[in-house]
Amino acid sequence: MTEPADARARRAVAPVICYPTDTLPQPDLALFRAALDTARITDTVGAPPREACTFRVPAGQFFRIVSVDGPQVGDLNLWNAGDLSERFYSGKTRALHGTHVSTGDRLWSCFPHLRPMATIVADSLDWYGIDDFGGAVHDVIGTRCDPYTGNLLSGTQYHHCCHSNLTRALARATGLPLHTAEAQVHDVLNVFMCTGFTRDTGQYFMKASPVRPGDHLTLFAEIDLLGALSACPGGDCGAEHSSDTAPCFPLRVEVLTPEPGALDGWAPPARNGYDGSHGA
């Protein structure tokens, strides 16, 4: 189409933040960090390469995702442990905190609950920032590698992508039939993954993650959680993300329990206060 005469002026309009967060309830990071200092590991679960694990974290405890033997990204799903209909809402988390999350950001649950499920209290990769390509770590923009897109683009029947890994893991943990478990799998937090959007075409890109053995992401459970973590078949996602040839490594999940009294004054967040009438 022909560019209009005022095209430059239209492009020059300043952006406005969609959801200003000045009034967003803020976590008490000082309290959480003090409690974390008292915590000890009470459970450990491993996600083998190209597989997923599940874990449970009671409200008021912590969980830490750790890189073990080599650079590896992971896809994380979270549910309310007592109600699978309340699950992580990556889109609203993105709208509130940005395309990538780090220390102090919270993982929010879906409607009608819309409350913090977990708060990031420590991130060994928070030094990375935003690189010259526009890439950053721990994204909430990618949906998860899945067999349907693979089949659409290349006709494959690949079963160890993160969507399938999470589906199998949830089915094992809950006893749900596979097709029922699959319906509960949702868009993820891409832990350790380095991603962004190209500046020329706006396409989602990935690049080799800066994660190294010993790097970790530590979160505080705001409610009772059931989690599932897939060790992505793309390894560090520097080349491809659904692959049987990319070097892959395990990930470890540690559950940490603080000392009694370390969280005095804290209570799990209430569900969202909207009355649900929708104007009817």
C-alpha positions as CSV (number, residue, x, y, z in Angstrom):
1,M,0.0,0.0,0.0
2,T,1.1,3.6,-0.6
3,E,2.6,5.1,2.5
4,P,0.4,8.0,3.8
5,A,1.8,11.5,4.0
6,D,1.6,11.5,7.8
7,A,3.2,8.0,8.2
8,R,6.2,9.4,10.1
9,A,4.1,11.3,12.5
10,R,1.9,8.2,13.2
11,R,5.0,6.1,13.9
12,A,6.4,8.8,16.2
13,V,3.4,8.5,18.7
14,A,4.9,7.6,22.1
15,P,3.9,4.2,23.5
16,V,1.8,3.9,26.7
17,I,2.3,1.0,29.2
18,C,-0.8,-1.2,29.0
19,Y,-0.8,-2.2,32.7
20,P,1.1,0.2,34.9
21,T,2.2,-1.7,38.0
22,D,2.4,1.1,40.5
23,T,-0.7,-0.3,42.3
24,L,0.2,-4.0,41.8
25,P,0.5,-5.8,45.1
26,Q,4.2,-6.3,45.8
27,P,5.8,-9.4,47.4
28,D,7.7,-9.0,50.6
29,L,11.1,-10.1,49.2
30,A,12.9,-9.2,52.4
31,L,10.7,-11.7,54.3
32,F,11.0,-14.4,51.6
33,R,14.8,-14.1,51.4
34,A,15.1,-14.2,55.2
35,A,13.0,-17.3,55.2
36,L,15.0,-18.8,52.3
37,D,18.2,-18.4,54.4
38,T,16.7,-20.7,57.0
39,A,15.4,-23.3,54.5
40,R,16.7,-26.8,54.0
41,I,16.2,-29.1,51.1
42,T,13.4,-31.6,51.9
43,D,12.8,-33.1,48.5
44,T,14.6,-33.5,45.2
45,V,13.2,-34.5,41.8
46,G,15.0,-34.9,38.5
47,A,13.9,-34.2,35.0
48,P,15.9,-36.5,32.7
49,P,17.0,-35.2,29.3
50,R,14.0,-35.1,26.9
51,E,11.6,-36.0,29.7
52,A,9.6,-34.3,32.4
53,C,9.1,-34.6,36.1
54,T,6.4,-33.4,38.5
55,F,6.8,-32.1,42.0
56,R,4.6,-30.7,44.8
57,V,5.3,-27.6,46.9
58,P,3.1,-26.6,49.8
59,A,2.3,-22.9,50.2
60,G,5.1,-21.1,52.2
61,Q,7.9,-23.3,50.8
62,F,10.4,-22.8,48.0
63,F,11.4,-24.6,44.9
64,R,14.6,-24.2,43.0
65,I,15.3,-25.3,39.4
66,V,19.0,-26.1,39.0
67,S,21.1,-26.7,35.9
68,V,23.0,-29.9,36.6
69,D,25.5,-31.2,34.0
70,G,25.4,-28.8,31.1
71,P,23.5,-25.9,29.5
72,Q,19.8,-26.9,29.4
73,V,16.5,-25.1,29.3
74,G,13.3,-26.3,30.9
75,D,9.5,-25.7,30.3
76,L,7.6,-25.2,33.5
77,N,3.8,-25.7,34.2
78,L,2.2,-24.9,37.5
79,W,-1.2,-25.8,38.9
80,N,-3.1,-25.3,42.1
81,A,-2.4,-28.7,43.7
82,G,-6.0,-29.0,44.8
83,D,-7.7,-27.6,41.7
84,L,-6.1,-28.1,38.3
85,S,-8.5,-25.5,36.8
86,E,-6.3,-22.8,38.4
87,R,-3.1,-22.8,36.5
88,F,-0.2,-20.5,35.4
89,Y,-1.3,-17.8,33.0
90,S,1.8,-16.8,31.0
91,G,-0.1,-14.2,28.9
92,K,-1.2,-12.1,31.9
93,T,2.2,-12.6,33.6
94,R,3.8,-11.2,30.4
95,A,1.4,-8.3,30.3
96,L,2.1,-7.4,33.9
97,H,5.9,-8.0,34.1
98,G,7.2,-8.1,30.5
99,T,8.4,-10.7,28.1
100,H,11.0,-12.2,30.5
101,V,10.8,-12.5,34.3
102,S,13.4,-12.4,37.1
103,T,13.8,-11.6,40.7
104,G,10.7,-10.0,42.3
105,D,8.3,-10.9,39.4
106,R,5.4,-13.2,40.1
107,L,3.8,-16.0,38.2
108,W,0.0,-15.3,38.0
109,S,-2.9,-17.8,37.8
110,C,-5.7,-17.8,35.2
111,F,-9.2,-16.3,35.4
112,P,-11.2,-16.2,37.5
113,H,-8.5,-16.6,40.2
114,L,-5.8,-14.2,39.0
115,R,-3.5,-14.3,42.0
116,P,0.2,-14.9,42.5
117,M,1.1,-18.6,42.4
118,A,4.8,-18.2,42.9
119,T,7.3,-15.3,43.3
120,I,10.9,-15.4,42.0
121,V,13.2,-14.7,44.9
122,A,16.6,-15.6,43.4
123,D,17.9,-15.8,39.8
124,S,21.6,-16.6,39.1
125,L,21.2,-15.3,35.6
126,D,19.8,-11.9,36.5
127,W,23.1,-10.4,35.3
128,Y,22.2,-11.2,31.7
129,G,19.8,-8.4,31.1
130,I,18.8,-7.7,27.4
131,D,21.5,-8.5,24.9
132,D,22.3,-6.7,21.6
133,F,19.9,-8.9,19.7
134,G,17.0,-8.1,22.1
135,G,17.4,-11.5,23.8
136,A,16.8,-12.2,27.5
137,V,16.4,-15.2,29.8
138,H,13.3,-16.9,31.3
139,D,10.6,-16.0,28.8
140,V,6.8,-16.0,29.0
141,I,6.3,-15.6,25.3
142,G,7.1,-19.1,23.9
143,T,4.3,-21.6,24.1
144,R,6.4,-24.8,24.4
145,C,7.6,-27.1,21.6
146,D,4.8,-29.4,20.6
147,P,4.1,-32.3,18.2
148,Y,1.3,-30.5,16.4
149,T,3.4,-27.6,15.1
150,G,6.2,-30.1,14.2
151,N,3.7,-32.1,12.1
152,L,2.3,-28.9,10.6
153,L,5.8,-27.6,9.5
154,S,7.6,-30.8,8.6
155,G,5.3,-33.8,8.9
156,T,7.0,-35.3,11.9
157,Q,5.6,-37.5,14.6
158,Y,7.9,-36.4,17.5
159,H,6.9,-37.5,21.0
160,H,9.6,-36.0,23.3
161,C,8.8,-32.3,22.8
162,C,7.9,-30.4,25.9
163,H,4.1,-30.5,25.4
164,S,4.2,-34.3,25.2
165,N,6.7,-34.6,28.1
166,L,4.5,-32.5,30.3
167,T,1.3,-34.4,29.3
168,R,2.9,-37.8,30.2
169,A,4.2,-36.4,33.5
170,L,0.9,-35.0,34.5
171,A,-0.9,-38.1,33.6
172,R,1.5,-40.2,35.7
173,A,1.2,-37.8,38.7
174,T,-2.6,-37.6,38.7
175,G,-3.8,-40.8,37.2
176,L,-5.7,-38.8,34.6
177,P,-6.2,-40.4,31.1
178,L,-3.6,-39.0,28.7
179,H,-6.1,-36.9,26.7
180,T,-7.5,-35.4,29.9
181,A,-4.1,-34.6,31.2
182,E,-3.2,-33.0,27.8
183,A,-6.0,-30.5,28.2
184,Q,-4.5,-29.2,31.4
185,V,-1.0,-28.6,29.9
186,H,-0.6,-24.9,29.3
187,D,1.8,-22.2,28.0
188,V,5.0,-22.2,30.0
189,L,7.7,-20.3,31.7
190,N,10.7,-21.1,29.6
191,V,13.3,-21.5,32.4
192,F,16.8,-20.5,31.3
193,M,15.8,-20.1,27.7
194,C,17.2,-17.1,25.9
195,T,14.7,-15.6,23.4
196,G,13.4,-12.4,21.9
197,F,11.9,-11.0,18.7
198,T,13.8,-10.1,15.6
199,R,13.9,-6.3,15.0
200,D,13.3,-6.6,11.2
201,T,10.5,-9.2,11.0
202,G,9.2,-9.4,14.6
203,Q,9.7,-13.2,14.6
204,Y,10.3,-15.1,17.8
205,F,13.9,-16.3,18.1
206,M,16.0,-18.4,20.4
207,K,19.7,-18.5,20.9
208,A,22.1,-20.6,23.0
209,S,21.2,-20.1,26.7
210,P,23.8,-18.6,28.9
211,V,22.9,-21.1,31.6
212,R,25.8,-23.2,33.1
213,P,25.9,-26.1,35.7
214,G,25.0,-24.6,39.1
215,D,22.8,-21.8,37.7
216,H,19.4,-21.8,39.4
217,L,16.0,-20.1,39.6
218,T,14.4,-20.1,43.0
219,L,10.7,-19.4,43.6
220,F,8.4,-19.1,46.6
221,A,5.1,-21.0,46.5
222,E,2.3,-18.6,47.3
223,I,-0.3,-21.4,47.2
224,D,-0.1,-25.2,47.2
225,L,1.5,-26.1,43.9
226,L,1.7,-29.1,41.6
227,G,4.5,-28.4,39.1
228,A,5.8,-30.1,36.0
229,L,9.2,-29.4,34.4
230,S,10.4,-30.7,31.0
231,A,14.0,-30.8,30.1
232,C,13.6,-29.5,26.5
233,P,14.8,-31.8,23.7
234,G,16.6,-28.8,22.2
235,G,19.2,-28.7,25.1
236,D,20.3,-25.1,25.3
237,C,18.1,-24.3,22.3
238,G,21.0,-22.8,20.3
239,A,20.0,-24.6,17.1
240,E,16.7,-26.4,17.4
241,H,14.1,-27.3,20.0
242,S,12.6,-30.7,19.0
243,S,15.6,-32.9,18.4
244,D,17.1,-36.3,19.2
245,T,20.5,-35.0,18.3
246,A,21.0,-31.8,20.3
247,P,23.1,-32.3,23.5
248,C,20.7,-32.5,26.4
249,F,21.2,-32.5,30.1
250,P,19.0,-33.2,33.2
251,L,17.5,-30.5,35.4
252,R,16.9,-30.8,39.1
253,V,14.1,-29.4,41.2
254,E,14.8,-28.9,44.9
255,V,12.0,-28.2,47.4
256,L,13.1,-26.2,50.4
257,T,11.3,-25.8,53.7
258,P,12.0,-22.8,55.9
259,E,12.2,-23.0,59.7
260,P,9.0,-22.7,61.7
261,G,8.2,-19.1,62.3
262,A,10.3,-17.8,59.4
263,L,7.2,-16.5,57.6
264,D,5.3,-15.1,60.5
265,G,2.8,-12.5,59.2
266,W,2.6,-14.0,55.7
267,A,-0.6,-15.6,54.3
268,P,-1.4,-17.1,50.9
269,P,-3.0,-14.6,48.6
270,A,-6.8,-14.6,48.2
271,R,-8.4,-15.2,44.9
272,N,-9.2,-12.2,42.8
273,G,-11.9,-9.9,44.2
274,Y,-13.9,-9.4,41.0
275,D,-17.6,-10.3,41.6
276,G,-17.9,-12.3,38.4
277,S,-21.2,-10.8,37.3
278,H,-19.8,-9.5,34.0
279,G,-22.5,-6.8,34.0
280,A,-25.3,-9.2,33.5
